[in-house]
Amino acid sequence: MSIATPKQFASMLDAAQKGGYAYPAINCTSIQTLNAAFKAFADQKSDGIIQFSTGAGQFASGLNNSDAAYGVIILAEAAHRLAEQYDVLVALNTDHCQPEKAASFLKPLIEATTARRAKGENNLFQNHMLDASGLPLEENIAISKEYMKLCAENEIVLEVEAGVVGGEEDGASGSEDTPEEKLYTTPEDMLAVYEALSPLGSFTFAATFGNVHGHYKPGAVKLRPEILKQGQAVVMEKHGADAEMDLVFHGGSGSELEQIRETLDYGVVKMNVDTDTQYAFTRPIVDHVMKNYDGILMIDGECGNKKAYDPRGYLKKGEAGMSARIARACDDLLSTGKTLFGKI
């Protein structure tokens, strides 16, 4: 069984923090994308994180339903079964969930974990994200405390965010016209989050340092990783070295390797990758369609070529393309070869 238990996930975070590496957190929406992630992690002998957004849940539940929580439960249950084939540890996470969606999305997922635990089974999820970054910090902390308590009761880590990740992707709260100052979490905000949440349980913190969702031309996104260093220093100066927080890098697609590696020195243990993997999945499918146009379409009364339009053929190519991009993320984040499977 390779879906991490709560204790194994805690060990994963500790190992990454101490070892100076981070886990790729890959957004998945289907069996094909789940398999792409598992293949990459297994091939690289890297532990990792798979995550689902509300949009992924709506997609997975079907066109007639659009039930985010139900769809995510289906994906998570499938992940638990698929994971049994691999000798790496993988944690399951939910991505951006805004406060107005939390009661209908996060609470049913937490309840699903509660039900599994009552039967002696592993948590459905090891990590949930509550994205209240669109609220003033005091309100953000207040609702984060509420969900921290629910998560702590089930040995679930809560991911929180202060500051806004720019751009827009699958319900994320930022926008392309987000004021620049909102893209950078202040040291004072990092200290406030630590002091409010650390007494309640385990959490990870998506502090922002100019990161933006989506993929932009080189130079368009101005990351300032030193923001993370400054915030961690303020927290540890007041509360000691053990107060160093597990940080999350949102909007990792398209970032320069030098800046990715710099964030690892400042406590980043998880980097979200979505836009790049979407492109990596779609690109070989487009290539297949363009090269097999006459076979895919029944042109001028012809029958086409079933091997060309069988979805399994081109979806396998998409899966392979996405897996290769995830493997590169493992290398970039230095998690390759560091699986804890069988060691804890």
The 8 nearest C-alpha neighbors of each residue, nearest first, counted from 0:
[[1, 83, 2, 82, 84, 85, 79, 86],
 [0, 2, 88, 82, 83, 3, 87, 89],
 [3, 1, 89, 90, 88, 0, 79, 82],
 [4, 2, 7, 90, 88, 8, 89, 1],
 [3, 5, 7, 6, 121, 8, 2, 122],
 [6, 4, 8, 7, 125, 154, 9, 3],
 [7, 5, 9, 4, 8, 10, 3, 154],
 [6, 8, 10, 4, 3, 9, 5, 11],
 [7, 9, 11, 5, 10, 6, 3, 4],
 [8, 10, 6, 12, 7, 11, 5, 13],
 [11, 9, 7, 13, 8, 12, 14, 6],
 [12, 10, 8, 14, 9, 13, 7, 15],
 [11, 13, 15, 9, 10, 14, 16, 8],
 [14, 12, 10, 16, 11, 15, 17, 9],
 [13, 15, 11, 17, 16, 12, 18, 10],
 [16, 14, 20, 18, 12, 13, 17, 21],
 [17, 15, 13, 14, 19, 18, 266, 268],
 [16, 18, 14, 15, 19, 13, 20, 12],
 [19, 17, 15, 16, 14, 20, 13, 21],
 [18, 20, 16, 263, 17, 15, 264, 21],
 [19, 21, 15, 333, 332, 18, 334, 263],
 [22, 20, 268, 269, 332, 15, 334, 267],
 [23, 21, 269, 47, 268, 24, 270, 334],
 [22, 24, 270, 47, 269, 25, 271, 328],
 [25, 23, 48, 271, 49, 270, 272, 22],
 [24, 26, 49, 272, 50, 23, 273, 271],
 [25, 27, 50, 273, 51, 49, 24, 28],
 [28, 26, 32, 33, 51, 29, 50, 25],
 [27, 29, 55, 32, 59, 51, 26, 58],
 [30, 28, 31, 32, 27, 33, 59, 74],
 [29, 31, 33, 32, 34, 28, 77, 74],
 [32, 30, 34, 29, 33, 318, 35, 314],
 [31, 33, 35, 27, 29, 34, 30, 318],
 [34, 32, 30, 36, 35, 31, 27, 29],
 [33, 35, 37, 31, 32, 36, 38, 30],
 [36, 34, 322, 32, 318, 38, 33, 37],
 [35, 37, 33, 39, 34, 38, 322, 40],
 [38, 36, 34, 40, 39, 35, 41, 33],
 [39, 37, 41, 35, 36, 40, 42, 34],
 [40, 38, 322, 326, 42, 36, 41, 37],
 [39, 41, 45, 37, 43, 42, 38, 44],
 [40, 42, 44, 38, 43, 39, 37, 87],
 [43, 41, 39, 44, 40, 38, 326, 45],
 [42, 44, 45, 335, 40, 41, 39, 336],
 [45, 43, 336, 41, 42, 338, 40, 335],
 [46, 44, 335, 338, 40, 43, 336, 334],
 [45, 47, 88, 338, 87, 89, 40, 44],
 [48, 46, 89, 22, 23, 45, 24, 40],
 [47, 49, 24, 90, 89, 91, 23, 25],
 [50, 48, 25, 91, 24, 26, 92, 90],
 [49, 51, 92, 26, 93, 91, 25, 94],
 [50, 52, 93, 26, 94, 55, 27, 71],
 [53, 51, 94, 55, 54, 93, 95, 56],
 [52, 54, 56, 67, 55, 57, 51, 96],
 [55, 53, 57, 52, 56, 169, 58, 67],
 [56, 54, 28, 52, 58, 53, 57, 51],
 [57, 55, 67, 70, 71, 59, 53, 54],
 [56, 58, 65, 67, 66, 54, 60, 55],
 [57, 59, 55, 56, 60, 61, 54, 65],
 [58, 60, 70, 56, 61, 57, 55, 28],
 [59, 61, 70, 57, 58, 65, 66, 64],
 [62, 60, 59, 64, 63, 58, 65, 57],
 [61, 63, 64, 65, 58, 60, 57, 59],
 [64, 62, 61, 65, 60, 66, 57, 58],
 [63, 65, 66, 61, 62, 60, 57, 58],
 [66, 64, 57, 60, 61, 67, 62, 58],
 [67, 65, 57, 64, 69, 68, 60, 70],
 [68, 66, 56, 57, 53, 70, 69, 65],
 [67, 69, 104, 71, 70, 66, 56, 72],
 [70, 68, 72, 66, 71, 67, 73, 60],
 [69, 71, 56, 60, 59, 73, 67, 72],
 [70, 72, 56, 74, 68, 73, 69, 75],
 [71, 73, 75, 69, 70, 74, 76, 68],
 [74, 72, 70, 76, 71, 75, 77, 69],
 [75, 73, 71, 77, 72, 76, 78, 70],
 [74, 76, 78, 72, 77, 73, 71, 79],
 [75, 77, 79, 73, 78, 74, 72, 80],
 [78, 76, 74, 80, 75, 79, 81, 73],
 [77, 79, 75, 81, 76, 80, 82, 74],
 [78, 80, 76, 82, 77, 81, 2, 75],
 [81, 79, 77, 78, 82, 83, 76, 84],
 [82, 80, 78, 83, 79, 84, 77, 34],
 [81, 83, 79, 84, 1, 80, 85, 78],
 [82, 84, 0, 81, 80, 85, 1, 79],
 [83, 85, 82, 81, 86, 0, 1, 80],
 [86, 84, 82, 83, 87, 41, 1, 37],
 [85, 87, 340, 1, 41, 88, 84, 44],
 [88, 86, 340, 46, 85, 1, 338, 41],
 [89, 87, 1, 46, 3, 340, 2, 47],
 [88, 90, 2, 47, 48, 46, 3, 1],
 [91, 89, 48, 3, 2, 125, 49, 47],
 [92, 90, 124, 49, 125, 50, 48, 126],
 [91, 93, 50, 126, 127, 124, 49, 125],
 [94, 92, 51, 127, 50, 128, 52, 126],
 [93, 95, 52, 128, 51, 50, 96, 92],
 [96, 94, 130, 128, 171, 52, 129, 97],
 [97, 95, 129, 130, 101, 128, 100, 94],
 [96, 98, 130, 100, 99, 131, 129, 101],
 [99, 97, 101, 100, 131, 96, 130, 129],
 [98, 100, 97, 101, 102, 96, 103, 131],
 [101, 99, 98, 97, 103, 102, 104, 96],
 [100, 102, 105, 104, 98, 103, 99, 96],
 [103, 101, 106, 104, 100, 105, 99, 107],
 [104, 102, 101, 100, 106, 105, 107, 68],
 [105, 103, 68, 101, 102, 106, 107, 100],
 [106, 104, 101, 108, 107, 102, 109, 103],
 [105, 107, 109, 102, 108, 104, 110, 103],
 [108, 106, 110, 109, 105, 104, 111, 103],
 [109, 107, 111, 105, 110, 106, 112, 104],
 [108, 110, 106, 112, 111, 107, 105, 113],
 [109, 111, 113, 107, 108, 112, 106, 114],
 [112, 110, 108, 114, 109, 113, 107, 115],
 [111, 113, 123, 122, 115, 109, 110, 114],
 [114, 112, 110, 116, 111, 115, 117, 109],
 [113, 115, 111, 117, 112, 116, 110, 118],
 [116, 114, 120, 112, 118, 117, 113, 111],
 [115, 117, 119, 120, 113, 118, 114, 112],
 [116, 118, 114, 115, 119, 113, 120, 112],
 [119, 117, 115, 116, 120, 114, 113, 121],
 [118, 120, 116, 117, 115, 121, 114, 122],
 [121, 119, 115, 116, 118, 122, 117, 123],
 [120, 122, 4, 116, 123, 115, 119, 112],
 [123, 121, 112, 124, 116, 125, 115, 120],
 [122, 124, 112, 121, 75, 111, 125, 115],
 [125, 123, 91, 122, 126, 92, 112, 155],
 [124, 126, 155, 91, 5, 90, 156, 92],
 [125, 127, 92, 156, 155, 124, 157, 91],
 [128, 126, 93, 157, 92, 158, 156, 129],
 [127, 129, 158, 94, 93, 95, 157, 159],
 [128, 130, 96, 159, 131, 158, 97, 95],
 [129, 131, 97, 96, 95, 132, 160, 159],
 [132, 130, 139, 133, 134, 97, 98, 129],
 [131, 133, 161, 134, 160, 130, 162, 163],
 [132, 134, 131, 172, 135, 163, 130, 173],
 [135, 133, 132, 139, 131, 138, 136, 137],
 [134, 136, 138, 137, 139, 133, 132, 131],
 [135, 137, 139, 138, 140, 134, 161, 132],
 [138, 136, 140, 139, 135, 141, 134, 142],
 [139, 137, 141, 140, 136, 135, 134, 142],
 [138, 140, 136, 131, 137, 134, 141, 142],
 [141, 139, 143, 137, 138, 142, 144, 136],
 [140, 142, 138, 144, 143, 139, 137, 145],
 [141, 143, 145, 144, 140, 139, 138, 146],
 [144, 142, 140, 146, 145, 141, 147, 139],
 [143, 145, 147, 141, 142, 146, 140, 148],
 [146, 144, 142, 143, 147, 148, 141, 149],
 [147, 145, 149, 143, 148, 144, 150, 142],
 [148, 146, 144, 150, 149, 145, 143, 151],
 [147, 149, 151, 146, 150, 145, 152, 144],
 [150, 148, 146, 152, 147, 151, 145, 153],
 [149, 151, 155, 147, 153, 152, 148, 146],
 [150, 152, 154, 148, 153, 149, 200, 155],
 [151, 153, 150, 149, 154, 148, 155, 147],
 [152, 154, 151, 150, 155, 113, 149, 112],
 [155, 153, 151, 152, 5, 150, 156, 125],
 [156, 154, 150, 125, 126, 153, 151, 157],
 [155, 157, 126, 202, 201, 125, 150, 127],
 [158, 156, 202, 127, 126, 128, 147, 203],
 [157, 159, 128, 203, 202, 204, 127, 129],
 [160, 158, 204, 129, 130, 205, 128, 157],
 [159, 161, 205, 132, 130, 204, 206, 162],
 [162, 160, 132, 206, 184, 163, 205, 159],
 [161, 163, 184, 207, 181, 132, 182, 183],
 [162, 164, 182, 181, 173, 132, 165, 207],
 [165, 163, 211, 173, 210, 182, 207, 212],
 [166, 164, 211, 173, 174, 175, 212, 163],
 [165, 167, 174, 175, 212, 211, 173, 213],
 [168, 166, 174, 173, 171, 212, 165, 175],
 [167, 169, 171, 170, 212, 213, 166, 172],
 [170, 168, 171, 54, 167, 52, 53, 55],
 [169, 171, 168, 172, 167, 95, 54, 53],
 [172, 170, 168, 167, 169, 173, 95, 96],
 [171, 173, 170, 133, 174, 167, 163, 132],
 [174, 172, 165, 164, 166, 167, 163, 171],
 [175, 173, 166, 167, 177, 165, 176, 172],
 [174, 176, 166, 177, 165, 167, 173, 211],
 [175, 177, 174, 178, 165, 166, 173, 179],
 [176, 178, 174, 175, 165, 179, 173, 181],
 [179, 177, 181, 180, 176, 182, 165, 175],
 [178, 180, 181, 182, 177, 183, 209, 176],
 [179, 181, 182, 178, 183, 184, 177, 162],
 [182, 180, 179, 183, 162, 178, 163, 177],
 [183, 181, 209, 163, 180, 179, 162, 207],
 [182, 184, 208, 207, 181, 209, 180, 162],
 [185, 183, 162, 207, 206, 161, 188, 208],
 [184, 186, 188, 187, 183, 189, 230, 226],
 [187, 185, 230, 189, 188, 190, 229, 233],
 [186, 188, 190, 185, 189, 191, 230, 233],
 [189, 187, 191, 185, 190, 186, 192, 184],
 [190, 188, 186, 192, 187, 191, 230, 193],
 [189, 191, 187, 193, 234, 188, 192, 194],
 [190, 192, 188, 194, 189, 193, 195, 187],
 [193, 191, 189, 195, 190, 194, 196, 188],
 [192, 194, 190, 197, 196, 191, 195, 189],
 [193, 195, 191, 192, 196, 197, 190, 198],
 [196, 194, 192, 193, 191, 197, 198, 140],
 [195, 197, 199, 193, 198, 194, 192, 144],
 [196, 198, 199, 193, 200, 194, 195, 201],
 [199, 197, 196, 200, 195, 194, 193, 201],
 [200, 198, 197, 196, 148, 147, 201, 151],
 [201, 199, 151, 197, 198, 202, 147, 196],
 [202, 200, 156, 157, 197, 203, 199, 151],
 [203, 201, 157, 156, 158, 204, 200, 159],
 [204, 202, 158, 245, 246, 157, 159, 247],
 [203, 205, 246, 159, 158, 206, 247, 160],
 [206, 204, 247, 160, 246, 159, 248, 207],
 [205, 207, 204, 184, 161, 160, 162, 208],
 [208, 206, 183, 184, 162, 182, 209, 164],
 [207, 209, 183, 223, 210, 222, 226, 224],
 [210, 208, 222, 182, 183, 221, 207, 223],
 [209, 211, 208, 164, 250, 222, 207, 165],
 [210, 212, 165, 250, 164, 166, 213, 209],
 [213, 211, 250, 166, 167, 165, 168, 164],
 [212, 214, 274, 211, 166, 250, 215, 252],
 [215, 213, 253, 252, 274, 212, 216, 275],
 [214, 216, 219, 217, 213, 253, 220, 218],
 [215, 217, 219, 218, 214, 220, 253, 254],
 [218, 216, 219, 215, 220, 253, 255, 254],
 [217, 219, 220, 216, 221, 215, 222, 255],
 [218, 220, 217, 216, 215, 221, 214, 222],
 [221, 219, 218, 222, 211, 210, 215, 209],
 [222, 220, 209, 219, 223, 218, 210, 208],
 [221, 223, 209, 208, 210, 224, 220, 258],
 [222, 224, 208, 225, 226, 209, 221, 227],
 [225, 223, 226, 227, 262, 208, 222, 261],
 [224, 226, 228, 227, 223, 229, 208, 265],
 [227, 225, 229, 224, 228, 208, 223, 230],
 [228, 226, 230, 225, 229, 224, 265, 231],
 [227, 229, 225, 265, 231, 226, 230, 232],
 [230, 228, 232, 226, 227, 231, 225, 186],
 [231, 229, 186, 227, 233, 232, 228, 189],
 [230, 232, 234, 228, 233, 229, 235, 243],
 [231, 233, 229, 235, 230, 234, 236, 228],
 [232, 234, 236, 230, 231, 235, 186, 229],
 [235, 233, 231, 190, 232, 237, 236, 238],
 [236, 234, 239, 238, 240, 232, 237, 242],
 [235, 237, 233, 234, 239, 232, 238, 240],
 [236, 238, 235, 234, 239, 233, 232, 242],
 [239, 237, 235, 236, 242, 234, 240, 241],
 [240, 238, 235, 241, 242, 236, 237, 234],
 [239, 241, 235, 242, 243, 238, 236, 234],
 [240, 242, 239, 243, 235, 238, 244, 234],
 [243, 241, 240, 235, 239, 238, 244, 234],
 [244, 242, 241, 240, 235, 231, 245, 234],
 [245, 243, 246, 242, 266, 203, 231, 204],
 [246, 244, 203, 266, 268, 267, 204, 243],
 [245, 247, 267, 204, 266, 203, 205, 268],
 [248, 246, 205, 269, 267, 204, 270, 268],
 [247, 249, 270, 269, 205, 271, 251, 267],
 [250, 248, 271, 251, 270, 247, 210, 205],
 [249, 251, 212, 211, 252, 210, 271, 213],
 [250, 252, 272, 271, 249, 254, 270, 253],
 [253, 251, 275, 272, 254, 250, 274, 214],
 [252, 254, 214, 251, 255, 215, 275, 213],
 [255, 253, 252, 251, 256, 259, 258, 250],
 [254, 256, 258, 257, 259, 253, 217, 260],
 [255, 257, 259, 258, 260, 254, 331, 261],
 [256, 258, 260, 259, 255, 261, 254, 262],
 [259, 257, 261, 260, 256, 255, 262, 224],
 [260, 258, 256, 261, 262, 257, 255, 254],
 [259, 261, 257, 263, 258, 262, 256, 332],
 [262, 260, 258, 263, 259, 264, 257, 224],
 [263, 261, 265, 264, 260, 259, 267, 224],
 [264, 262, 267, 260, 261, 265, 266, 19],
 [263, 265, 262, 261, 266, 19, 260, 267],
 [266, 264, 262, 228, 263, 227, 267, 261],
 [265, 267, 246, 263, 245, 264, 16, 268],
 [268, 266, 246, 263, 247, 262, 269, 245],
 [267, 269, 21, 15, 246, 245, 22, 16],
 [270, 268, 22, 247, 21, 267, 23, 248],
 [269, 271, 248, 23, 24, 247, 251, 249],
 [270, 272, 24, 249, 251, 250, 23, 25],
 [273, 271, 251, 25, 252, 24, 274, 270],
 [272, 274, 276, 26, 275, 277, 25, 271],
 [275, 273, 277, 276, 213, 252, 278, 272],
 [276, 274, 278, 252, 277, 273, 279, 272],
 [275, 277, 279, 273, 321, 278, 274, 280],
 [278, 276, 274, 280, 275, 279, 273, 281],
 [277, 279, 281, 275, 276, 280, 282, 274],
 [278, 280, 321, 276, 320, 277, 282, 281],
 [281, 279, 317, 321, 277, 320, 278, 282],
 [280, 282, 278, 284, 279, 283, 317, 277],
 [281, 283, 285, 284, 279, 278, 280, 286],
 [284, 282, 286, 285, 317, 281, 316, 287],
 [285, 283, 287, 281, 286, 282, 313, 317],
 [286, 284, 288, 282, 287, 283, 289, 281],
 [285, 287, 283, 289, 284, 288, 290, 282],
 [288, 286, 284, 290, 285, 289, 291, 283],
 [289, 287, 285, 291, 292, 286, 290, 284],
 [288, 290, 286, 292, 291, 287, 285, 284],
 [289, 291, 287, 288, 292, 286, 293, 285],
 [292, 290, 288, 294, 289, 293, 287, 295],
 [291, 293, 295, 289, 288, 294, 290, 296],
 [294, 292, 296, 291, 295, 303, 298, 297],
 [295, 293, 303, 304, 291, 292, 296, 307],
 [294, 296, 308, 292, 307, 293, 303, 291],
 [297, 295, 293, 298, 294, 303, 292, 308],
 [298, 296, 303, 301, 302, 300, 299, 295],
 [297, 299, 301, 300, 296, 293, 303, 302],
 [300, 298, 301, 297, 302, 296, 303, 293],
 [299, 301, 298, 297, 302, 303, 296, 293],
 [300, 302, 297, 298, 299, 303, 296, 294],
 [303, 301, 297, 304, 300, 298, 296, 294],
 [304, 302, 294, 297, 296, 295, 301, 305],
 [303, 305, 294, 307, 306, 295, 308, 302],
 [304, 306, 308, 307, 309, 303, 295, 294],
 [305, 307, 309, 304, 308, 312, 294, 295],
 [308, 306, 304, 305, 295, 294, 309, 291],
 [307, 309, 295, 305, 306, 310, 304, 294],
 [308, 310, 306, 311, 305, 312, 307, 313],
 [311, 309, 312, 313, 314, 308, 307, 315],
 [312, 310, 314, 309, 313, 315, 308, 316],
 [313, 311, 310, 315, 314, 309, 316, 307],
 [312, 314, 316, 315, 284, 310, 311, 317],
 [315, 313, 317, 311, 316, 312, 310, 318],
 [316, 314, 318, 313, 317, 312, 311, 319],
 [315, 317, 313, 319, 314, 318, 283, 320],
 [318, 316, 280, 314, 320, 315, 319, 283],
 [317, 319, 315, 35, 321, 316, 320, 31],
 [320, 318, 322, 316, 317, 321, 315, 323],
 [321, 319, 317, 279, 323, 280, 322, 318],
 [320, 322, 280, 279, 324, 318, 276, 323],
 [323, 321, 35, 39, 319, 325, 324, 320],
 [322, 324, 326, 320, 321, 325, 319, 327],
 [323, 325, 327, 321, 326, 322, 276, 328],
 [326, 324, 328, 322, 327, 323, 39, 321],
 [325, 327, 39, 323, 329, 328, 324, 322],
 [326, 328, 330, 324, 325, 329, 331, 323],
 [327, 329, 331, 325, 330, 326, 332, 23],
 [330, 328, 326, 334, 332, 335, 327, 331],
 [329, 331, 333, 327, 328, 332, 335, 334],
 [332, 330, 328, 329, 333, 327, 256, 260],
 [331, 333, 329, 21, 330, 334, 20, 328],
 [334, 332, 330, 20, 331, 335, 329, 21],
 [333, 335, 329, 45, 337, 332, 20, 21],
 [336, 334, 45, 43, 329, 330, 337, 333],
 [335, 337, 44, 45, 338, 43, 334, 333],
 [336, 338, 45, 334, 335, 339, 44, 46],
 [339, 337, 45, 46, 340, 44, 87, 336],
 [338, 340, 342, 341, 343, 337, 88, 46],
 [341, 339, 87, 342, 338, 88, 86, 343],
 [340, 342, 343, 339, 86, 87, 338, 88],
 [341, 343, 339, 340, 338, 7, 10, 88],
 [342, 341, 339, 7, 340, 10, 6, 11]]
